């Protein structure tokens, strides 16, 4: 298998590495937030809030945080994809 980084500049490798690490950190942060309530995704957390299974505060703030992290992850994924397509 060819080395993926072989034809990339050190700066490109650093950027790709940084974006990849950021994706991992965001994924882990989101999972940690959702784990507080034993749910796999923000939709399940919202349903628990809506149904009254858990108190609205601070669960709704956690829900919003998880949504924001997911939105950020999508933006970083797009940036990473677009960057790789340029190379």
Biopython code that builds the backbone (N, CA, C, O; Angstrom):
import numpy as np
from Bio.PDB.StructureBuilder import StructureBuilder

atoms = [
    (1, "UNK", "N", (0.841, -1.173, 0.000)),
    (1, "UNK", "CA", (0.000, 0.000, 0.000)),
    (1, "UNK", "C", (0.889, 1.240, 0.000)),
    (1, "UNK", "O", (1.852, 1.323, 0.763)),
    (2, "UNK", "N", (0.564, 2.191, -0.851)),
    (2, "UNK", "CA", (1.333, 3.418, -0.940)),
    (2, "UNK", "C", (1.135, 4.264, 0.304)),
    (2, "UNK", "O", (0.087, 4.225, 0.948)),
    (3, "UNK", "N", (2.179, 5.039, 0.628)),
    (3, "UNK", "CA", (2.104, 5.952, 1.754)),
    (3, "UNK", "C", (1.262, 7.155, 1.348)),
    (3, "UNK", "O", (1.627, 7.889, 0.430)),
    (4, "UNK", "N", (0.164, 7.354, 2.012)),
    (4, "UNK", "CA", (-0.759, 8.438, 1.691)),
    (4, "UNK", "C", (-0.077, 9.800, 1.763)),
    (4, "UNK", "O", (-0.373, 10.688, 0.962)),
    (5, "UNK", "N", (0.827, 9.967, 2.712)),
    (5, "UNK", "CA", (1.471, 11.253, 2.944)),
    (5, "UNK", "C", (2.686, 11.498, 2.044)),
    (5, "UNK", "O", (3.289, 12.570, 2.090)),
    (6, "UNK", "N", (3.030, 10.535, 1.253)),
    (6, "UNK", "CA", (4.255, 10.591, 0.456)),
    (6, "UNK", "C", (4.355, 11.849, -0.409)),
    (6, "UNK", "O", (5.428, 12.449, -0.482)),
    (7, "UNK", "N", (3.291, 12.256, -1.051)),
    (7, "UNK", "CA", (3.325, 13.387, -1.975)),
    (7, "UNK", "C", (2.822, 14.695, -1.365)),
    (7, "UNK", "O", (2.557, 15.657, -2.086)),
    (8, "UNK", "N", (2.694, 14.730, -0.061)),
    (8, "UNK", "CA", (2.201, 15.929, 0.615)),
    (8, "UNK", "C", (3.347, 16.675, 1.282)),
    (8, "UNK", "O", (4.330, 16.078, 1.721)),
    (9, "UNK", "N", (3.200, 17.971, 1.348)),
    (9, "UNK", "CA", (4.199, 18.780, 2.046)),
    (9, "UNK", "C", (4.032, 18.571, 3.552)),
    (9, "UNK", "O", (2.974, 18.135, 4.006)),
    (10, "UNK", "N", (5.069, 18.880, 4.321)),
    (10, "UNK", "CA", (4.940, 18.768, 5.780)),
    (10, "UNK", "C", (3.791, 19.622, 6.328)),
    (10, "UNK", "O", (3.131, 19.229, 7.290)),
    (11, "UNK", "N", (3.555, 20.777, 5.725)),
    (11, "UNK", "CA", (2.457, 21.641, 6.165)),
    (11, "UNK", "C", (1.105, 20.967, 5.918)),
    (11, "UNK", "O", (0.207, 21.026, 6.758)),
    (12, "UNK", "N", (0.975, 20.325, 4.748)),
    (12, "UNK", "CA", (-0.270, 19.618, 4.443)),
    (12, "UNK", "C", (-0.502, 18.468, 5.416)),
    (12, "UNK", "O", (-1.624, 18.249, 5.873)),
    (13, "UNK", "N", (0.549, 17.747, 5.727)),
    (13, "UNK", "CA", (0.435, 16.631, 6.675)),
    (13, "UNK", "C", (0.005, 17.154, 8.039)),
    (13, "UNK", "O", (-0.840, 16.552, 8.703)),
    (14, "UNK", "N", (0.581, 18.264, 8.450)),
    (14, "UNK", "CA", (0.239, 18.843, 9.753)),
    (14, "UNK", "C", (-1.234, 19.275, 9.784)),
    (14, "UNK", "O", (-1.929, 19.041, 10.772)),
    (15, "UNK", "N", (-1.699, 19.895, 8.714)),
    (15, "UNK", "CA", (-3.098, 20.336, 8.652)),
    (15, "UNK", "C", (-4.038, 19.135, 8.699)),
    (15, "UNK", "O", (-5.009, 19.134, 9.456)),
    (16, "UNK", "N", (-3.751, 18.113, 7.893)),
    (16, "UNK", "CA", (-4.592, 16.912, 7.881)),
    (16, "UNK", "C", (-4.595, 16.233, 9.244)),
    (16, "UNK", "O", (-5.635, 15.773, 9.715)),
    (17, "UNK", "N", (-3.427, 16.173, 9.872)),
    (17, "UNK", "CA", (-3.318, 15.552, 11.191)),
    (17, "UNK", "C", (-4.123, 16.340, 12.223)),
    (17, "UNK", "O", (-4.825, 15.754, 13.047)),
    (18, "UNK", "N", (-4.020, 17.660, 12.177)),
    (18, "UNK", "CA", (-4.749, 18.506, 13.133)),
    (18, "UNK", "C", (-6.258, 18.363, 12.968)),
    (18, "UNK", "O", (-6.986, 18.253, 13.955)),
    (19, "UNK", "N", (-6.725, 18.366, 11.734)),
    (19, "UNK", "CA", (-8.157, 18.213, 11.494)),
    (19, "UNK", "C", (-8.651, 16.834, 11.946)),
    (19, "UNK", "O", (-9.733, 16.711, 12.520)),
    (20, "UNK", "N", (-7.857, 15.816, 11.684)),
    (20, "UNK", "CA", (-8.239, 14.459, 12.099)),
    (20, "UNK", "C", (-8.316, 14.349, 13.610)),
    (20, "UNK", "O", (-9.252, 13.755, 14.145)),
    (21, "UNK", "N", (-7.339, 14.917, 14.300)),
    (21, "UNK", "CA", (-7.351, 14.890, 15.769)),
    (21, "UNK", "C", (-8.538, 15.670, 16.318)),
    (21, "UNK", "O", (-9.159, 15.254, 17.296)),
    (22, "UNK", "N", (-8.854, 16.799, 15.694)),
    (22, "UNK", "CA", (-10.003, 17.586, 16.132)),
    (22, "UNK", "C", (-11.299, 16.791, 15.998)),
    (22, "UNK", "O", (-12.157, 16.844, 16.879)),
    (23, "UNK", "N", (-11.441, 16.055, 14.899)),
    (23, "UNK", "CA", (-12.635, 15.213, 14.728)),
    (23, "UNK", "C", (-12.759, 14.192, 15.848)),
    (23, "UNK", "O", (-13.852, 13.965, 16.367)),
    (24, "UNK", "N", (-11.654, 13.582, 16.219)),
    (24, "UNK", "CA", (-11.665, 12.590, 17.293)),
    (24, "UNK", "C", (-12.040, 13.247, 18.624)),
    (24, "UNK", "O", (-12.851, 12.708, 19.377)),
    (25, "UNK", "N", (-11.451, 14.407, 18.912)),
    (25, "UNK", "CA", (-11.750, 15.101, 20.162)),
    (25, "UNK", "C", (-13.221, 15.520, 20.230)),
    (25, "UNK", "O", (-13.855, 15.402, 21.279)),
    (26, "UNK", "N", (-13.749, 16.001, 19.130)),
    (26, "UNK", "CA", (-15.159, 16.385, 19.103)),
    (26, "UNK", "C", (-16.065, 15.176, 19.310)),
    (26, "UNK", "O", (-17.040, 15.250, 20.058)),
    (27, "UNK", "N", (-15.749, 14.068, 18.653)),
    (27, "UNK", "CA", (-16.550, 12.847, 18.815)),
    (27, "UNK", "C", (-16.556, 12.390, 20.271)),
    (27, "UNK", "O", (-17.602, 12.038, 20.816)),
    (28, "UNK", "N", (-15.369, 12.401, 20.898)),
    (28, "UNK", "CA", (-15.267, 11.946, 22.277)),
    (28, "UNK", "C", (-15.974, 12.898, 23.238)),
    (28, "UNK", "O", (-16.589, 12.459, 24.210)),
    (29, "UNK", "N", (-15.888, 14.193, 22.970)),
    (29, "UNK", "CA", (-16.566, 15.166, 23.826)),
    (29, "UNK", "C", (-18.075, 15.001, 23.758)),
    (29, "UNK", "O", (-18.763, 15.048, 24.778)),
    (30, "UNK", "N", (-18.582, 14.809, 22.550)),
    (30, "UNK", "CA", (-20.024, 14.615, 22.369)),
    (30, "UNK", "C", (-20.482, 13.338, 23.077)),
    (30, "UNK", "O", (-21.511, 13.324, 23.752)),
    (31, "UNK", "N", (-19.712, 12.282, 22.913)),
    (31, "UNK", "CA", (-20.060, 11.013, 23.560)),
    (31, "UNK", "C", (-20.076, 11.168, 25.083)),
    (31, "UNK", "O", (-20.950, 10.619, 25.754)),
    (32, "UNK", "N", (-19.116, 11.910, 25.623)),
    (32, "UNK", "CA", (-19.063, 12.118, 27.074)),
    (32, "UNK", "C", (-20.301, 12.881, 27.559)),
    (32, "UNK", "O", (-20.857, 12.558, 28.608)),
    (33, "UNK", "N", (-20.725, 13.878, 26.808)),
    (33, "UNK", "CA", (-21.939, 14.616, 27.173)),
    (33, "UNK", "C", (-23.156, 13.692, 27.187)),
    (33, "UNK", "O", (-23.929, 13.676, 28.145)),
    (34, "UNK", "N", (-23.310, 12.933, 26.120)),
    (34, "UNK", "CA", (-24.485, 12.064, 25.994)),
    (34, "UNK", "C", (-24.464, 10.908, 26.989)),
    (34, "UNK", "O", (-25.514, 10.450, 27.440)),
    (35, "UNK", "N", (-23.263, 10.440, 27.329)),
    (35, "UNK", "CA", (-23.139, 9.342, 28.297)),
    (35, "UNK", "C", (-23.691, 9.716, 29.669)),
    (35, "UNK", "O", (-24.134, 8.847, 30.420)),
    (36, "UNK", "N", (-23.666, 10.997, 29.995)),
    (36, "UNK", "CA", (-24.228, 11.437, 31.288)),
    (36, "UNK", "C", (-25.676, 10.983, 31.449)),
    (36, "UNK", "O", (-26.143, 10.719, 32.557)),
    (37, "UNK", "N", (-26.377, 10.897, 30.316)),
    (37, "UNK", "CA", (-27.797, 10.555, 30.342)),
    (37, "UNK", "C", (-28.072, 9.183, 29.744)),
    (37, "UNK", "O", (-29.228, 8.798, 29.570)),
    (38, "UNK", "N", (-27.008, 8.442, 29.429)),
    (38, "UNK", "CA", (-27.176, 7.086, 28.922)),
    (38, "UNK", "C", (-27.857, 7.003, 27.575)),
    (38, "UNK", "O", (-28.628, 6.079, 27.316)),
    (39, "UNK", "N", (-27.569, 7.979, 26.704)),
    (39, "UNK", "CA", (-28.172, 7.992, 25.376)),
    (39, "UNK", "C", (-27.075, 7.969, 24.317)),
    (39, "UNK", "O", (-25.933, 8.352, 24.567)),
    (40, "UNK", "N", (-27.455, 7.508, 23.128)),
    (40, "UNK", "CA", (-26.487, 7.389, 22.036)),
    (40, "UNK", "C", (-26.430, 8.629, 21.163)),
    (40, "UNK", "O", (-25.420, 8.878, 20.504)),
    (41, "UNK", "N", (-27.510, 9.416, 21.151)),
    (41, "UNK", "CA", (-27.509, 10.597, 20.291)),
    (41, "UNK", "C", (-28.389, 11.688, 20.889)),
    (41, "UNK", "O", (-29.113, 11.473, 21.860)),
    (42, "UNK", "N", (-28.301, 12.866, 20.277)),
    (42, "UNK", "CA", (-29.038, 14.003, 20.815)),
    (42, "UNK", "C", (-30.544, 13.845, 20.663)),
    (42, "UNK", "O", (-31.304, 14.389, 21.464)),
    (43, "UNK", "N", (-30.981, 13.118, 19.661)),
    (43, "UNK", "CA", (-32.415, 12.881, 19.474)),
    (43, "UNK", "C", (-32.987, 12.104, 20.663)),
    (43, "UNK", "O", (-34.063, 12.431, 21.162)),
    (44, "UNK", "N", (-32.277, 11.096, 21.103)),
    (44, "UNK", "CA", (-32.717, 10.313, 22.255)),
    (44, "UNK", "C", (-32.725, 11.157, 23.520)),
    (44, "UNK", "O", (-33.621, 11.031, 24.354)),
    (45, "UNK", "N", (-31.721, 12.021, 23.657)),
    (45, "UNK", "CA", (-31.689, 12.905, 24.823)),
    (45, "UNK", "C", (-32.882, 13.858, 24.800)),
    (45, "UNK", "O", (-33.536, 14.058, 25.824)),
    (46, "UNK", "N", (-33.163, 14.437, 23.657)),
    (46, "UNK", "CA", (-34.303, 15.348, 23.546)),
    (46, "UNK", "C", (-35.609, 14.631, 23.881)),
    (46, "UNK", "O", (-36.480, 15.202, 24.538)),
    (47, "UNK", "N", (-35.745, 13.410, 23.443)),
    (47, "UNK", "CA", (-36.965, 12.640, 23.727)),
    (47, "UNK", "C", (-37.113, 12.406, 25.229)),
    (47, "UNK", "O", (-38.222, 12.476, 25.759)),
    (48, "UNK", "N", (-35.998, 12.126, 25.921)),
    (48, "UNK", "CA", (-36.061, 11.946, 27.380)),
    (48, "UNK", "C", (-36.479, 13.242, 28.071)),
    (48, "UNK", "O", (-37.223, 13.223, 29.051)),
    (49, "UNK", "N", (-35.992, 14.363, 27.551)),
    (49, "UNK", "CA", (-36.370, 15.661, 28.122)),
    (49, "UNK", "C", (-37.849, 15.916, 27.864)),
    (49, "UNK", "O", (-38.589, 16.288, 28.774)),
    (50, "UNK", "N", (-38.273, 15.717, 26.626)),
    (50, "UNK", "CA", (-39.657, 15.974, 26.222)),
    (50, "UNK", "C", (-40.650, 15.122, 27.004)),
    (50, "UNK", "O", (-41.718, 15.592, 27.396)),
    (51, "UNK", "N", (-40.283, 13.863, 27.224)),
    (51, "UNK", "CA", (-41.194, 12.954, 27.906)),
    (51, "UNK", "C", (-41.198, 13.147, 29.421)),
    (51, "UNK", "O", (-42.048, 12.598, 30.122)),
    (52, "UNK", "N", (-40.241, 13.931, 29.918)),
    (52, "UNK", "CA", (-40.170, 14.151, 31.358)),
    (52, "UNK", "C", (-39.381, 13.097, 32.104)),
    (52, "UNK", "O", (-39.353, 13.105, 33.334)),
    (53, "UNK", "N", (-38.737, 12.184, 31.383)),
    (53, "UNK", "CA", (-37.913, 11.154, 32.039)),
    (53, "UNK", "C", (-36.737, 11.753, 32.787)),
    (53, "UNK", "O", (-36.272, 11.196, 33.780)),
    (54, "UNK", "N", (-36.258, 12.897, 32.303)),
    (54, "UNK", "CA", (-35.165, 13.596, 32.978)),
    (54, "UNK", "C", (-35.527, 15.070, 33.082)),
    (54, "UNK", "O", (-36.321, 15.587, 32.296)),
    (55, "UNK", "N", (-34.926, 15.740, 34.071)),
    (55, "UNK", "CA", (-35.182, 17.165, 34.265)),
    (55, "UNK", "C", (-34.635, 17.972, 33.098)),
    (55, "UNK", "O", (-33.595, 17.659, 32.518)),
    (56, "UNK", "N", (-35.373, 19.016, 32.782)),
    (56, "UNK", "CA", (-34.995, 19.874, 31.657)),
    (56, "UNK", "C", (-33.646, 20.557, 31.881)),
    (56, "UNK", "O", (-32.857, 20.722, 30.950)),
    (57, "UNK", "N", (-33.398, 20.946, 33.113)),
    (57, "UNK", "CA", (-32.125, 21.605, 33.413)),
    (57, "UNK", "C", (-31.260, 20.674, 34.235)),
    (57, "UNK", "O", (-31.733, 20.191, 35.264)),
    (58, "UNK", "N", (-30.037, 20.392, 33.857)),
    (58, "UNK", "CA", (-29.262, 20.959, 32.756)),
    (58, "UNK", "C", (-29.304, 20.138, 31.469)),
    (58, "UNK", "O", (-28.506, 20.373, 30.562)),
    (59, "UNK", "N", (-30.208, 19.196, 31.380)),
    (59, "UNK", "CA", (-30.215, 18.294, 30.221)),
    (59, "UNK", "C", (-30.387, 19.041, 28.903)),
    (59, "UNK", "O", (-29.785, 18.665, 27.897)),
    (60, "UNK", "N", (-31.201, 20.093, 28.898)),
    (60, "UNK", "CA", (-31.408, 20.815, 27.639)),
    (60, "UNK", "C", (-30.120, 21.518, 27.196)),
    (60, "UNK", "O", (-29.823, 21.586, 26.003)),
    (61, "UNK", "N", (-29.363, 22.037, 28.160)),
    (61, "UNK", "CA", (-28.082, 22.650, 27.824)),
    (61, "UNK", "C", (-27.115, 21.610, 27.252)),
    (61, "UNK", "O", (-26.362, 21.896, 26.321)),
    (62, "UNK", "N", (-27.147, 20.411, 27.816)),
    (62, "UNK", "CA", (-26.316, 19.319, 27.301)),
    (62, "UNK", "C", (-26.763, 18.953, 25.885)),
    (62, "UNK", "O", (-25.937, 18.719, 25.004)),
    (63, "UNK", "N", (-28.071, 18.907, 25.683)),
    (63, "UNK", "CA", (-28.617, 18.644, 24.348)),
    (63, "UNK", "C", (-28.102, 19.677, 23.345)),
    (63, "UNK", "O", (-27.634, 19.321, 22.264)),
    (64, "UNK", "N", (-28.193, 20.949, 23.710)),
    (64, "UNK", "CA", (-27.716, 22.006, 22.810)),
    (64, "UNK", "C", (-26.215, 21.878, 22.556)),
    (64, "UNK", "O", (-25.751, 22.081, 21.434)),
    (65, "UNK", "N", (-25.465, 21.544, 23.592)),
    (65, "UNK", "CA", (-24.024, 21.338, 23.434)),
    (65, "UNK", "C", (-23.710, 20.193, 22.481)),
    (65, "UNK", "O", (-22.817, 20.300, 21.642)),
    (66, "UNK", "N", (-24.444, 19.109, 22.615)),
    (66, "UNK", "CA", (-24.238, 17.952, 21.727)),
    (66, "UNK", "C", (-24.580, 18.314, 20.290)),
    (66, "UNK", "O", (-23.884, 17.900, 19.363)),
    (67, "UNK", "N", (-25.655, 19.090, 20.095)),
    (67, "UNK", "CA", (-26.026, 19.541, 18.747)),
    (67, "UNK", "C", (-24.934, 20.437, 18.157)),
    (67, "UNK", "O", (-24.591, 20.314, 16.981)),
    (68, "UNK", "N", (-24.398, 21.328, 18.972)),
    (68, "UNK", "CA", (-23.351, 22.230, 18.509)),
    (68, "UNK", "C", (-22.077, 21.464, 18.146)),
    (68, "UNK", "O", (-21.440, 21.750, 17.133)),
    (69, "UNK", "N", (-21.719, 20.503, 18.971)),
    (69, "UNK", "CA", (-20.540, 19.687, 18.666)),
    (69, "UNK", "C", (-20.743, 18.930, 17.363)),
    (69, "UNK", "O", (-19.830, 18.860, 16.541)),
    (70, "UNK", "N", (-21.922, 18.365, 17.166)),
    (70, "UNK", "CA", (-22.188, 17.615, 15.926)),
    (70, "UNK", "C", (-22.113, 18.540, 14.712)),
    (70, "UNK", "O", (-21.584, 18.157, 13.668)),
    (71, "UNK", "N", (-22.632, 19.729, 14.845)),
    (71, "UNK", "CA", (-22.567, 20.704, 13.758)),
    (71, "UNK", "C", (-21.112, 21.069, 13.447)),
    (71, "UNK", "O", (-20.724, 21.188, 12.285)),
    (72, "UNK", "N", (-20.333, 21.242, 14.485)),
    (72, "UNK", "CA", (-18.907, 21.544, 14.306)),
    (72, "UNK", "C", (-18.190, 20.376, 13.655)),
    (72, "UNK", "O", (-17.353, 20.574, 12.774)),
    (73, "UNK", "N", (-18.508, 19.163, 14.079)),
    (73, "UNK", "CA", (-17.900, 17.969, 13.458)),
    (73, "UNK", "C", (-18.199, 17.913, 11.971)),
    (73, "UNK", "O", (-17.320, 17.601, 11.168)),
    (74, "UNK", "N", (-19.430, 18.211, 11.604)),
    (74, "UNK", "CA", (-19.792, 18.200, 10.179)),
    (74, "UNK", "C", (-18.995, 19.244, 9.405)),
    (74, "UNK", "O", (-18.553, 18.981, 8.287)),
    (75, "UNK", "N", (-18.811, 20.414, 9.983)),
    (75, "UNK", "CA", (-18.036, 21.473, 9.321)),
    (75, "UNK", "C", (-16.569, 21.054, 9.170)),
    (75, "UNK", "O", (-15.959, 21.295, 8.128)),
    (76, "UNK", "N", (-16.011, 20.435, 10.198)),
    (76, "UNK", "CA", (-14.619, 19.985, 10.130)),
    (76, "UNK", "C", (-14.485, 18.856, 9.116)),
    (76, "UNK", "O", (-13.517, 18.822, 8.356)),
    (77, "UNK", "N", (-15.440, 17.935, 9.092)),
    (77, "UNK", "CA", (-15.413, 16.864, 8.081)),
    (77, "UNK", "C", (-15.414, 17.437, 6.672)),
    (77, "UNK", "O", (-14.662, 16.986, 5.808)),
    (78, "UNK", "N", (-16.258, 18.426, 6.450)),
    (78, "UNK", "CA", (-16.326, 19.066, 5.130)),
    (78, "UNK", "C", (-14.995, 19.740, 4.797)),
    (78, "UNK", "O", (-14.490, 19.626, 3.681)),
    (79, "UNK", "N", (-14.447, 20.432, 5.768)),
    (79, "UNK", "CA", (-13.157, 21.098, 5.548)),
    (79, "UNK", "C", (-12.068, 20.082, 5.221)),
    (79, "UNK", "O", (-11.269, 20.296, 4.308)),
    (80, "UNK", "N", (-12.035, 18.985, 5.959)),
    (80, "UNK", "CA", (-11.055, 17.933, 5.707)),
    (80, "UNK", "C", (-11.252, 17.327, 4.329)),
    (80, "UNK", "O", (-10.284, 17.137, 3.593)),
    (81, "UNK", "N", (-12.477, 17.024, 3.977)),
    (81, "UNK", "CA", (-12.775, 16.450, 2.658)),
    (81, "UNK", "C", (-12.354, 17.409, 1.550)),
    (81, "UNK", "O", (-11.687, 17.013, 0.594)),
    (82, "UNK", "N", (-12.744, 18.658, 1.685)),
    (82, "UNK", "CA", (-12.413, 19.646, 0.661)),
    (82, "UNK", "C", (-10.895, 19.832, 0.546)),
    (82, "UNK", "O", (-10.365, 19.977, -0.555)),
    (83, "UNK", "N", (-10.216, 19.826, 1.668)),
    (83, "UNK", "CA", (-8.763, 19.981, 1.667)),
    (83, "UNK", "C", (-8.104, 18.801, 0.946)),
    (83, "UNK", "O", (-7.180, 18.982, 0.153)),
    (84, "UNK", "N", (-8.592, 17.597, 1.233)),
    (84, "UNK", "CA", (-8.011, 16.410, 0.597)),
    (84, "UNK", "C", (-8.291, 16.385, -0.902)),
    (84, "UNK", "O", (-7.457, 15.919, -1.679)),
    (85, "UNK", "N", (-9.453, 16.880, -1.313)),
    (85, "UNK", "CA", (-9.773, 16.911, -2.728)),
    (85, "UNK", "C", (-8.896, 17.891, -3.491)),
    (85, "UNK", "O", (-8.651, 17.715, -4.684)),
    (86, "UNK", "N", (-8.423, 18.923, -2.801)),
    (86, "UNK", "CA", (-7.531, 19.895, -3.433)),
    (86, "UNK", "C", (-6.149, 19.315, -3.671)),
    (86, "UNK", "O", (-5.444, 19.755, -4.579)),
    (87, "UNK", "N", (-5.757, 18.356, -2.888)),
    (87, "UNK", "CA", (-4.387, 17.813, -2.964)),
    (87, "UNK", "C", (-4.278, 16.720, -3.972)),
    (87, "UNK", "O", (-3.199, 16.159, -4.159)),
]
sb = StructureBuilder()
sb.init_structure("model")
sb.init_model(0)
sb.init_chain("A")
sb.init_seg("    ")
for serial, (resi, resn, name, xyz) in enumerate(atoms, 1):
    if name == "N":
        sb.init_residue(resn, " ", resi, " ")
    sb.init_atom(name, np.array(xyz, "f"), 0.0, 1.0, " ", f" {name:<3s}", serial, name[0])
structure = sb.get_structure()
